[in-house]
Amino acid sequence: MVTTGARAAAPVGAWPALWALVLGFFMILVDATIVQVATPALMRELGADVNAVIWVTSAYLLAYAVPLLITGRLGDRFGPKHVYLAGLAVFTVASLWCGLTGTVTQLVVARVFQGLGAALMTPQTMAVITRMFPADQRGRAMSLWGAVAGVATLVGPVLGGVLVDTLGWEWIFFVNVPVGVVGFVLALRLVPALPTHVHRFDLLGVLLSAVGMFLLVFGIQEGQTFEWGPIVGPVPVWALIVAGVVVLALFVLWQARNRDEPLVPLTLFRERNFSLAAVAIATVGLSVTSLGFPLMLYAQDVRGLGPTGAALLLAPSAVLSGVLAPYVGRLADRADPRWIAGTGMVLMPVSLLWLAAVLRPDTPVWWLLLPIALNGVANPFLWAPIGSTATRNLPMAQAGAGSGVYNTTRQVGAVLGSAGIAAIMQMRLAALAPGAAEHADSGTGPLPPELHAGYSAAMAQSLLLPAAALLIGLAAVLCFAAPARLRTPSPPPAVGGD
């Protein structure tokens, strides 16, 4: 296979550097979903209700999402290597802290610091791809990044289930410590010091984005808890959501008016594919994060599976995603990304709707595995083509900013998915299985059989949220502009002369 022009080679050491970075990237994405399967154990051993335990994930995702805009710029200013190493150190120490906590409040605080460490690390992985790999090879590099992202979000519950069953919930955090140490040494040795760019930091932009995101997520997740009524004095909880939207609108307005150096250069969004890819990856982040909560609660509370058995329901998805990702990545360098990503955007909501249709108390397990396996087929068709399309036309000086914005939109989707799925599960449980949430929160034993049907229906209906979000992602990827140069088959060799 050849290109229609000269093909630039990736610098020596680019692949080892990327492998070193994605080890840490894998770890932080595993931690975005690893708590899902431990939800019943955390509720039981820390005396917390389901909403408090979901905050263990939401706090991590929120602390992860908010700083991404500035940590991408930090990578440009101080170098991706140095910022990545600082983030990995913070993440590893915070993981140890998480395992040593004794209350759900302490755990949420420790998870915030984990999220801050993850925020320092993530943009650097994508920035290295943009800065070290030529545009026509980024699909292969992004396939590794995408495979790690897709598989990690599926492996998290599986690994969490095994650790909770064998060693206890604390080990879903302790396991990060040796991995973090190894990852630090590899990155220190293999990642080169790339050129830096001087940037000024938009502190007002950071403040507005952080406040807006917190108000929006807190309002969405806690709405059902306060029955959408007063939360502080006469202030209703929905007012927090409105306030969050207003503050985020002020953030965008400030970015447009800032004549120095805005936190988010709005010129990035003049690049059509970058804007569309940001929308698409937000819907992917929402869907992969929100899937695990209803499925894990159904598997353990209705089907009576242990953490490991529940988590293994996702094993077909993780295996298929990992096997297919390299092939899809190579395809992303040669084919129109609209059809590659569009395939994933069709298959994934189909898998979610199929799973919702069969999520009943008496469904044979193999019926559940079929839509879960289809979800694993869809996953690799999303990460690599969307990521490589987003970064293909970005100038090198904006690699960090572009990576920060792209990953922020992915994490905003994940945060909203976590908060949204919690709100929908609570609302549907209140309507379809009154008393089920209180029984689960009490930790007094298995869910009574008479509540199984309503509980299953509530979990199934909550899956409509990620399915609907992915339809927005489908519309975005179908509007991609095809790359100007795509790989074409090599001409057949000449025969008999010349």
Secondary structure by P-SEA (a helix, b strand, c coil): cccccbbbbcccaaaaaaaaaaaaaaaaaaaacccccaaaaaaaaacccaaaaaaaaaaaaaaaccaaaaaaaaaaaccaaaaaaaaaaaaaaaaaaaaacccaaaaaaaaaaaaaaaaacaaaaaaaaaccccccaaaaaaaaaaaaaaaaaaaaaaaaaaaaaccccccccccaaaaaaaaaaaaaccccccbbbbbbbcaaaaaaaaaaaaaaaaaaaaccccccccccccccaaaaaaaaaaaaaaaaaaaaacccccccccccccaaaaaaaaaaaaaaaaaaaaaaaaaaaaacccccccaaaaaacaaaaaaaaaaaaaaaaaaaacccaaaaaaaaaaaaaaaaaaaaaaccccccaaaaaaaaaaaaaacccccaaaaaaacccccccaaaaaaaaaaaaaaaaaaaaaaaaaaaaaaaaaccccaaaaaaaaccccccccaaaaaaaaaaaaaaaaaaaaaaaaaaaaacccccbbbbcccccccccc
